[in-house]
Amino acid sequence: MAHKTITISQEAYNALKAMKNEHESFTQVILKITGKKKPKLSQILPHIVWNGPHEELDDLEDEIRLNRRKQILREVEP
């Protein structure tokens, strides 16, 4: 994925930082507030399907995505 450097004011940075969770990147925050972020499993699945806390389901989804990225990288490496 390509990366770009942007310049924002200190006020904008502080606002983004205040919205950011501990394990969330600034990219994820921007995508979330612009409506471009894919919904989490906990937002898609009915509550009847998952009886545990939404955070656990979100953590599981994050782990699945991380493992997919690692698998793709292994397949691409020479």
C-alpha positions as CSV (number, residue, x, y, z in Angstrom):
1,M,0.0,0.0,0.0
2,A,1.3,3.4,-0.9
3,H,1.8,6.0,1.8
4,K,1.4,9.8,1.6
5,T,2.7,12.5,3.9
6,I,0.2,15.2,4.8
7,T,0.5,18.4,6.8
8,I,-2.2,19.3,9.2
9,S,-2.5,21.9,11.9
10,Q,-1.8,21.1,15.5
11,E,-5.5,21.6,16.3
12,A,-6.4,19.0,13.7
13,Y,-3.7,16.6,14.9
14,N,-5.0,16.9,18.5
15,A,-8.6,16.3,17.3
16,L,-7.5,13.1,15.5
17,K,-5.4,12.0,18.4
18,A,-8.4,12.4,20.8
19,M,-10.5,10.2,18.5
20,K,-7.8,7.5,18.2
21,N,-8.0,4.3,20.2
22,E,-4.9,2.7,21.7
23,H,-4.6,0.1,18.9
24,E,-5.9,2.3,16.1
25,S,-3.7,4.1,13.5
26,F,-4.4,7.6,12.3
27,T,-5.2,6.1,8.9
28,Q,-8.0,4.0,10.6
29,V,-9.3,7.1,12.3
30,I,-9.5,9.1,9.1
31,L,-11.2,6.2,7.2
32,K,-13.6,5.8,10.1
33,I,-14.7,9.5,10.1
34,T,-14.8,9.7,6.3
35,G,-17.1,6.7,6.2
36,K,-14.5,4.6,4.1
37,K,-13.8,2.1,6.8
38,K,-15.2,-1.4,6.4
39,P,-17.6,-2.2,9.3
40,K,-16.4,-4.5,12.0
41,L,-17.9,-8.0,12.4
42,S,-19.7,-6.9,15.6
43,Q,-21.5,-4.3,13.6
44,I,-22.6,-6.8,10.9
45,L,-23.6,-9.9,12.8
46,P,-26.7,-10.0,14.9
47,H,-26.2,-10.0,18.6
48,I,-27.7,-13.4,18.9
49,V,-24.8,-14.9,16.9
50,W,-22.1,-13.6,19.1
51,N,-22.8,-13.6,22.9
52,G,-19.4,-12.3,23.9
53,P,-18.2,-8.7,24.2
54,H,-18.0,-6.8,20.9
55,E,-14.3,-6.0,21.7
56,E,-13.5,-9.7,21.6
57,L,-15.1,-10.1,18.2
58,D,-13.3,-7.0,16.9
59,D,-10.0,-8.3,18.3
60,L,-10.6,-11.7,16.5
61,E,-11.3,-9.9,13.3
62,D,-8.1,-7.8,13.6
63,E,-6.1,-11.0,14.3
64,I,-7.6,-12.6,11.2
65,R,-6.7,-9.6,9.0
66,L,-3.2,-9.5,10.4
67,N,-2.7,-13.2,9.7
68,R,-4.0,-12.7,6.1
69,R,-1.5,-10.0,5.5
70,K,1.3,-12.1,6.9
71,Q,0.3,-15.0,4.6
72,I,0.1,-12.7,1.5
73,L,3.6,-11.3,2.3
74,R,5.0,-14.9,2.6
75,E,3.5,-15.8,-0.7
76,V,5.0,-12.7,-2.4
77,E,8.5,-13.0,-1.0
78,P,11.0,-14.6,-3.4
